[in-house]
Amino acid sequence: MAELKTALVHWGFPHMACGAFGDPDRPLDDDTVPAVVVDYPQEWQKHYFEKNYVTIDPVVTRAFQAHIPYRWDQLRDLTTLQNRMFNEAHEIGLLHGITVPIHGPTGGVFVASIASPHDDIDHLRSLSVANILVTQAYSVLVGLKHPGAPGAPVALTGRERECLIWSARGKSSWDIGVILNISDNTVNFHLKNAMSKLKTSTRVLAIVKAIRMGLIVP
């Protein structure tokens, strides 16, 4: 987590909160806060819980439905109270935020939210970087939680490796189809097969796992 924080600070996001929600491994009577790290300003944390914003915070509630990262300024249809919450966050220095939700195979959701006090953030690039860094950290955390013995070797086909490599380089399914001279539906087919073999729920997780296993080199 220290390595993750260092990397995020480098990209202009010194504040982070992340944790797991809906984890079926957690006992039903476990009422502890499922947070790995919360290092928002102490003043904001105190205010946030005193106002009970956790019950209306759209940053948290959207994470359960969203499957891709999102910026806080992309949230729409906010209530008066939710707008007030963001205005107060801005006043305390949390000007820009990004949330990365990662849905596990058993229904749990790992949520990481990062915030920046800087006004010159490159929003598009920051979104991609946050997604990669948080996904990598999540992969490590899962490995620590379930060390076990390594499973059976994963055998990817040539096409599956190619599609993962080009996806890791930021290409869309359509782009990859043009490069490989196949349809985007065929690209999605190969990527879904690779995700299934790697036991991952998203392309990014599949890419991270394939790199860590030495199956691809982007």
C-alpha positions as CSV (number, residue, x, y, z in Angstrom):
1,M,0.0,0.0,0.0
2,A,2.9,2.3,0.6
3,E,4.2,1.7,-2.9
4,L,0.7,2.4,-4.3
5,K,0.5,5.7,-2.3
6,T,3.9,6.7,-3.5
7,A,3.0,6.1,-7.1
8,L,-0.3,8.0,-6.7
9,V,1.4,11.0,-5.1
10,H,3.7,11.1,-8.1
11,W,0.6,11.5,-10.3
12,G,-0.8,14.3,-8.1
13,F,-3.2,12.3,-5.9
14,P,-1.9,12.4,-2.3
15,H,-5.2,11.2,-0.7
16,M,-6.6,7.7,-0.9
17,A,-9.3,5.6,0.6
18,C,-9.8,1.9,-0.3
19,G,-11.5,-1.2,1.0
20,A,-13.6,-4.2,0.2
21,F,-17.3,-4.3,0.4
22,G,-19.8,-7.3,0.2
23,D,-17.0,-9.8,0.8
24,P,-18.7,-13.2,1.4
25,D,-15.7,-14.2,3.5
26,R,-16.5,-11.6,6.2
27,P,-18.7,-12.9,9.1
28,L,-22.2,-11.4,9.2
29,D,-21.6,-10.0,12.7
30,D,-18.4,-8.3,11.7
31,D,-19.3,-4.6,11.9
32,T,-15.7,-3.2,11.5
33,V,-15.0,-0.7,8.7
34,P,-13.7,-2.8,5.8
35,A,-11.0,-0.3,4.9
36,V,-7.4,-1.0,4.0
37,V,-6.3,2.6,3.9
38,V,-8.0,5.9,4.6
39,D,-5.7,8.9,4.5
40,Y,-8.0,11.8,3.5
41,P,-7.4,14.9,5.6
42,Q,-8.4,14.3,9.3
43,E,-10.6,17.4,9.2
44,W,-12.6,16.0,6.2
45,Q,-12.9,12.5,7.8
46,K,-14.3,13.9,11.0
47,H,-16.8,16.2,9.1
48,Y,-17.8,13.3,6.7
49,F,-18.8,11.0,9.5
50,E,-20.4,13.7,11.6
51,K,-22.6,14.5,8.7
52,N,-23.2,10.8,8.0
53,Y,-22.3,11.4,4.4
54,V,-21.4,7.7,4.1
55,T,-25.1,7.0,3.6
56,I,-25.6,9.3,0.6
57,D,-22.1,9.5,-0.9
58,P,-22.5,8.8,-4.7
59,V,-18.8,8.0,-5.0
60,V,-19.5,4.9,-2.9
61,T,-22.9,3.9,-4.1
62,R,-22.0,4.1,-7.8
63,A,-19.1,1.7,-7.3
64,F,-21.4,-1.2,-6.8
65,Q,-22.9,-0.7,-10.3
66,A,-19.9,0.6,-12.2
67,H,-17.4,-1.7,-13.8
68,I,-15.0,1.0,-15.1
69,P,-13.2,3.8,-13.3
70,Y,-14.9,7.2,-13.1
71,R,-14.1,10.7,-12.1
72,W,-16.2,12.4,-9.4
73,D,-17.1,15.2,-11.7
74,Q,-18.7,12.7,-14.1
75,L,-21.4,11.9,-11.5
76,R,-24.8,13.2,-12.5
77,D,-28.3,13.6,-11.1
78,L,-27.0,14.6,-7.7
79,T,-29.2,15.6,-4.8
80,T,-28.9,18.9,-3.0
81,L,-27.2,17.2,-0.1
82,Q,-24.8,15.3,-2.4
83,N,-23.8,18.6,-4.2
84,R,-23.3,20.2,-0.7
85,M,-21.0,17.3,0.2
86,F,-18.8,17.9,-2.9
87,N,-18.7,21.6,-2.3
88,E,-17.5,21.1,1.2
89,A,-14.9,18.6,0.0
90,H,-13.7,21.2,-2.5
91,E,-13.4,23.8,0.3
92,I,-11.2,21.5,2.2
93,G,-8.9,20.9,-0.8
94,L,-10.3,17.7,-2.4
95,L,-10.7,19.3,-5.8
96,H,-10.6,16.2,-8.1
97,G,-11.3,12.6,-7.4
98,I,-11.3,9.2,-9.2
99,T,-12.8,5.9,-8.1
100,V,-11.7,2.5,-9.3
101,P,-14.2,-0.3,-8.6
102,I,-13.0,-3.9,-9.0
103,H,-15.7,-6.6,-8.9
104,G,-14.6,-10.0,-7.6
105,P,-15.9,-13.3,-8.8
106,T,-17.9,-14.0,-5.7
107,G,-19.8,-10.7,-5.5
108,G,-17.4,-8.6,-3.4
109,V,-16.3,-5.2,-4.6
110,F,-12.9,-3.6,-4.0
111,V,-13.2,0.2,-4.1
112,A,-10.3,2.6,-4.3
113,S,-11.0,6.4,-4.3
114,I,-8.2,8.9,-4.8
115,A,-8.3,12.7,-4.5
116,S,-6.2,15.6,-5.5
117,P,-5.8,19.2,-4.3
118,H,-4.3,20.2,-7.7
119,D,-6.2,22.1,-10.4
120,D,-3.8,21.1,-13.3
121,I,-4.7,17.4,-13.4
122,D,-4.6,15.6,-16.7
123,H,-8.0,13.9,-16.3
124,L,-7.8,11.4,-19.1
125,R,-4.4,10.1,-18.3
126,S,-4.9,10.1,-14.6
127,L,-8.0,7.9,-15.0
128,S,-5.9,5.3,-17.0
129,V,-3.0,5.5,-14.6
130,A,-5.2,5.1,-11.5
131,N,-6.9,2.1,-13.0
132,I,-3.6,0.3,-13.7
133,L,-2.0,1.1,-10.3
134,V,-5.1,0.2,-8.3
135,T,-5.6,-3.0,-10.2
136,Q,-2.0,-4.0,-9.7
137,A,-2.3,-3.4,-6.0
138,Y,-5.5,-5.4,-5.8
139,S,-3.8,-8.3,-7.5
140,V,-1.1,-8.2,-4.9
141,L,-3.6,-8.0,-2.0
142,V,-5.5,-11.0,-3.4
143,G,-2.2,-12.9,-3.6
144,L,-1.5,-12.1,0.1
145,K,-5.0,-13.2,1.2
146,H,-4.9,-16.4,-0.8
147,P,-1.3,-17.4,-1.1
148,G,-1.8,-21.2,-1.6
149,A,0.1,-23.3,-4.1
150,P,0.2,-22.1,-7.7
151,G,-2.6,-23.5,-9.8
152,A,-2.4,-25.4,-13.1
153,P,-0.5,-23.6,-15.8
154,V,-2.5,-21.2,-18.0
155,A,-2.2,-21.9,-21.7
156,L,-3.2,-19.0,-23.8
157,T,-3.5,-19.3,-27.6
158,G,-1.5,-17.1,-29.9
159,R,-4.5,-15.0,-30.7
160,E,-5.4,-14.6,-27.0
161,R,-1.9,-13.4,-26.2
162,E,-2.0,-11.0,-29.2
163,C,-5.3,-9.5,-28.1
164,L,-4.1,-9.1,-24.5
165,I,-0.9,-7.4,-25.6
166,W,-2.6,-4.9,-27.9
167,S,-5.3,-4.3,-25.2
168,A,-2.4,-3.6,-22.7
169,R,-1.1,-1.0,-25.2
170,G,-4.4,0.8,-25.0
171,K,-6.1,-0.4,-28.1
172,S,-9.8,-0.9,-28.3
173,S,-11.4,-4.1,-29.7
174,W,-12.0,-2.3,-33.0
175,D,-8.4,-1.1,-33.2
176,I,-7.1,-4.7,-32.4
177,G,-9.4,-6.1,-35.1
178,V,-7.9,-3.7,-37.7
179,I,-4.4,-4.6,-36.6
180,L,-5.0,-8.4,-36.7
181,N,-7.4,-8.3,-39.6
182,I,-10.2,-9.9,-37.7
183,S,-13.6,-8.6,-36.5
184,D,-14.0,-6.8,-33.2
185,N,-16.4,-9.6,-32.2
186,T,-13.6,-12.1,-32.7
187,V,-11.3,-9.9,-30.6
188,N,-13.9,-9.9,-27.8
189,F,-14.2,-13.7,-28.1
190,H,-10.5,-14.2,-27.6
191,L,-10.3,-11.7,-24.8
192,K,-13.2,-13.4,-23.0
193,N,-11.5,-16.7,-23.4
194,A,-8.3,-15.3,-21.9
195,M,-10.2,-13.7,-19.0
196,S,-11.9,-17.1,-18.3
197,K,-8.5,-18.9,-18.3
198,L,-7.0,-16.3,-16.1
199,K,-10.0,-16.3,-13.8
200,T,-10.4,-12.5,-14.0
201,S,-13.5,-10.3,-14.3
202,T,-12.0,-7.5,-16.4
203,R,-9.5,-7.0,-19.2
204,V,-7.3,-4.9,-17.0
205,L,-7.1,-7.7,-14.4
206,A,-6.4,-10.2,-17.1
207,I,-3.6,-8.1,-18.5
208,V,-2.0,-7.6,-15.0
209,K,-2.2,-11.3,-14.2
210,A,-0.9,-12.3,-17.6
211,I,2.1,-10.0,-17.2
212,R,2.8,-11.2,-13.6
213,M,2.7,-14.8,-14.9
214,G,5.0,-14.0,-17.7
215,L,2.5,-14.9,-20.4
216,I,2.7,-11.6,-22.2
217,V,5.2,-8.7,-22.5
218,P,3.3,-5.5,-23.6
